[in-house]
Amino acid sequence: MAGNNSIFMRSRRRLTLLYSIVMMAFLGVLIFLVHQTMAWALTSEQARELVDTARNVADAESYYYQHPELTIDDSMAYKGTSDRLFFYVFDSDGRLLNFARASFRIEPFILDVIDSWSTTEGDVTVFTKLDEKGHKTEIMMTSKTVVGSSPLQTVYVGKDVTAMYNGMEKATYALAFVGLLALMIAAFVGHLLSRRAMIPLREAYEKQRQFAADASHELRTPLAVVMASVDLLDNDPSIQSPFLKQVIADLRDEVKKMTKLVSDLLVVARSDNKALKLKMTRFDMTEVIEQTARIMQPLAEKKSIDIAISNLPKLYMQGDEQKIRQLVLILVDNAVKYTQEGGKVSVGYRPCDSGYVRFAVQDTGIGIAKEDQDKIFDRFYRVDKARSREMGGNGLGLAIAQEIVELHHGKIDIESELGQGTTFIVTLKARGEKSHRFVSKKSDTKQ
C-alpha cells in the first residue's frame, strides 16, 4: 500500500535526482570550460613561440643568403631553440637546405606533413598521428617564407606537443574524477538535506490527513440525522406541494452525495493511516461481478446502456470479498457514468499467469487523453471537472480502487483513446493453492 511514507520517499528521491542532474550539468559545463581554457592558454603560448622561431629562422636564412661568405656557425641564427623544437628549410625545388632535426621517431611523420603542406603561411596547426598501438603523436607546426631568396625558400618550424596534450588530457580526466566524486558527495548531502526540507511538508500532510479523518468521522452522525429527517419529511402526508417535494428530493440527493464523499474520505484516511485491514475469505469472483452488474443495471437502463457479462466460468479466489466488491463497483460505476446513452459496458476475465486473477471493465465512453492517464488515480483528480461534478463524482473512486488493488498485491492498468472508450485491466495476486482454478458452472453446484 502506498502510504504517506512512500509518497515522501518518492519526493526525496525525485528532489535528489533533480539536484544531481543540475549539478551534473553544471560540472560538465565547468569541466568543458576549464579544458578549453587550458587548451587555449597552452596552445596560444606554444603558437607564439613557433611563430617567433619561424620569423627568426627565416630572417637568419635571408641574412645568410645575402652573405654567402658566412658559415652557419657564424650566423648565430639557431641558438636558443629547445630540445623539442625543430625546423626544416626547403626551396621550391624540394631540396633540403638547412635543418634542426627532430627526433628520429617522429621525423618521417614531419616530412610527410611538409610534403603535403597546404596551411596558410603564419597559421599554426596541430597534426595528429596514431601508431600501431593507438598512441598519439601530436606536432604543432607553422611556416615562413624566406625574403629575397631565389629559388624561393620556406622555413617549416614545429614542436612535439604530445607530452603537453597528454598532460592536459590527464588533467581533464583528473578534474572529471574529482567532479564525479564531488557530485556523489553533493548528492548524498542533498539527500540528507531534503529529509529536513520534508519535515514541514510531512507535518502539514499529517495535519491534513488527521483533519480529513476527524471531519469524516464527525460528519457521519449529522448526515445520518439529516437523512432521517429527510425521510420523515418525505413520508409526511401533510406536505403536498410539488415544490416542497422537489426540494426534499434534491436535499436527499445532496445528502447522499455528501454521505458518499464522507465515506470515501474515511476510507482514504484509514488507508493513509494503514488502518485498512483485509478479511481474507475464499469466494466466487464471478458471483461478485454478476451481483455488481445487477446492482448497476437500473442506473445503466436509465441511459440505455447494456452491461454485458456472459459465459463467465466460476472462478474462486481468496481475498477480501467486500473490498473486491467495492473495487468492481467503482470500475463499473465509473464506466456507466462516462458512457453515452446507448453505449455498452463489458466485464470479463482476461488470460493471466497461474496464481493471478485478471479481469477487465471495458466501456464505449468518452475515453481519456494520454496526458491524463497517469493522473486519474490521484486523489480528487477529475479529467472533466464540470462533467464529474454533474455526475456526482468526487475524484476519489479510482484512488480507492488502486488502494484496494495494491492491498491485494496486484496492479491496475488502463487502455484508452479519446472518443473510443476506456478499459481498466485489474490483475490480482490470488492466494491459496486453488485460488486461480477455473471450475465450470455445471460441475460446481455447491459452494
Secondary structure, DSSP 8 states (H G I E B T S, - for coil): ---HHHHHHHHHHHHHHHHHHHHHHHHHHHHHHHHHHHHHHHHHHHHHHHHHHHHHHHHHHHHHHH-TTS-HHHH--STT--TTEEEEEEETT--EEEEE---TTTHHHHHHHHHT----TT--EEEEEE-TTS-EEEEEEEEEE-TT-SS-EEEEEEEE-HHHHHHHHHHHHHHHHHHHHHHHHHHHHHHHHHHHHHHHHHHHHHHHHHHHHHHHHHHHHHHHHHHHHHHHHHT-TT---HHHHHHHHHHHHHHHHHHHHHHHHHHHHHHHTT-----EEEEEHHHHHHHHHHHHHHHHHHTT-EEE--S--EEEEEEEHHHHHHHHHHHHHHHHHTS-TT-EEEEEE----TTEEEEEEEE-SS---HHHHTTTTSTT--SSHHHHHHTT--S-HHHHHHHHHHHTT-EEEEEEETTTEEEEEEEEE--STTTT-EE-TTT----
